[in-house]
Amino acid sequence: MRANGIVGSVAALRRKLRAIAAVAQDAGATAPEKENAAALKKRLEERLRETGAPAGDWTDSAFRLGRWAKKIRKSAAPAPAEADWTEHARSLGKAARRAYKKWSSE
């Protein structure tokens, strides 16, 4: 259980570090924001060095497997928000065909 917490904290530190690097490289950021981001980046990099390398045991593999499964789940293309006009035309054509067949059979 403890090793899983360490892997999670390292991943969280890396995510924070990427976010802070993005702020530091942002052209629209003010000088104080860039200074704060640089200071935070330095502290996070030190914390990452303190945690050291991953243990290399089964928890690392389980962590990577979980991230892979999460990525696979999200990789499907989202369904379109609205159907395009061809779907509406198709359903209208089917309704017209049914009405015509019913009218012509009477």
C-alpha positions as CSV (number, residue, x, y, z in Angstrom):
1,M,0.0,0.0,0.0
2,R,2.8,2.4,0.8
3,A,4.6,1.8,-2.5
4,N,1.4,2.6,-4.4
5,G,1.2,5.9,-2.5
6,I,4.8,6.8,-3.5
7,V,4.1,6.0,-7.2
8,G,1.0,8.2,-7.1
9,S,2.8,11.0,-5.4
10,V,5.6,10.9,-8.0
11,A,3.0,11.1,-10.8
12,A,1.3,14.0,-9.1
13,L,4.6,15.8,-8.7
14,R,5.3,15.3,-12.4
15,R,1.9,16.6,-13.4
16,K,2.4,19.7,-11.2
17,L,5.8,20.2,-12.7
18,R,4.4,20.1,-16.3
19,A,1.7,22.6,-15.3
20,I,4.2,25.0,-13.8
21,A,6.5,24.7,-16.7
22,A,3.6,25.7,-19.0
23,V,2.9,28.8,-16.9
24,A,6.6,29.7,-17.0
25,Q,6.7,29.5,-20.8
26,D,3.4,31.3,-21.3
27,A,4.0,34.6,-23.1
28,G,1.0,36.2,-21.4
29,A,2.2,35.5,-17.9
30,T,3.3,38.4,-15.8
31,A,6.8,38.7,-14.3
32,P,5.7,37.8,-10.7
33,E,3.8,34.8,-12.1
34,K,6.9,33.6,-13.9
35,E,9.0,34.1,-10.8
36,N,6.5,32.1,-8.7
37,A,6.4,29.3,-11.3
38,A,10.2,29.1,-11.4
39,A,10.4,28.9,-7.6
40,L,7.7,26.2,-7.5
41,K,9.4,24.3,-10.3
42,K,12.7,24.3,-8.3
43,R,11.0,23.0,-5.2
44,L,9.1,20.3,-7.1
45,E,12.3,19.1,-8.9
46,E,14.0,18.8,-5.5
47,R,11.1,16.8,-4.1
48,L,11.3,14.5,-7.2
49,R,15.0,14.0,-6.6
50,E,14.3,13.2,-2.9
51,T,11.8,10.5,-3.8
52,G,14.4,8.8,-6.0
53,A,13.9,6.2,-8.7
54,P,10.9,3.9,-8.7
55,A,11.3,0.7,-6.8
56,G,11.1,-1.4,-10.0
57,D,8.7,-4.0,-8.4
58,W,5.2,-5.1,-9.3
59,T,3.7,-1.7,-8.3
60,D,5.4,0.1,-11.1
61,S,4.0,-2.4,-13.6
62,A,0.5,-2.1,-12.1
63,F,0.7,1.7,-12.2
64,R,1.7,1.7,-15.9
65,L,-1.0,-0.9,-16.7
66,G,-3.6,1.2,-15.0
67,R,-2.5,4.3,-17.0
68,W,-2.5,2.3,-20.2
69,A,-6.1,1.0,-19.5
70,K,-7.3,4.5,-18.7
71,K,-5.8,5.8,-22.0
72,I,-7.4,3.0,-24.0
73,R,-10.8,3.8,-22.5
74,K,-10.5,7.4,-23.5
75,S,-9.1,6.8,-27.0
76,A,-12.5,6.1,-28.7
77,A,-13.7,8.9,-30.8
78,P,-16.7,10.7,-29.3
79,A,-20.1,10.4,-30.9
80,P,-21.1,13.5,-32.8
81,A,-23.2,15.9,-30.8
82,E,-25.9,16.2,-33.4
83,A,-26.7,14.0,-36.4
84,D,-25.9,15.6,-39.7
85,W,-28.6,16.5,-42.3
86,T,-28.3,13.2,-44.1
87,E,-29.7,11.3,-41.2
88,H,-32.7,13.7,-41.1
89,A,-33.2,13.3,-44.9
90,R,-33.0,9.5,-44.6
91,S,-35.7,9.3,-41.9
92,L,-37.9,11.8,-43.8
93,G,-37.5,9.6,-47.0
94,K,-38.4,6.5,-45.0
95,A,-41.5,8.2,-43.6
96,A,-42.5,9.4,-47.1
97,R,-42.1,5.9,-48.5
98,R,-44.2,4.3,-45.8
99,A,-46.9,6.9,-46.4
100,Y,-46.8,6.4,-50.2
101,K,-47.1,2.6,-49.9
102,K,-50.0,2.9,-47.5
103,W,-51.7,5.5,-49.7
104,S,-51.2,3.5,-52.9
105,S,-52.4,0.2,-51.4
106,E,-55.8,1.6,-50.4
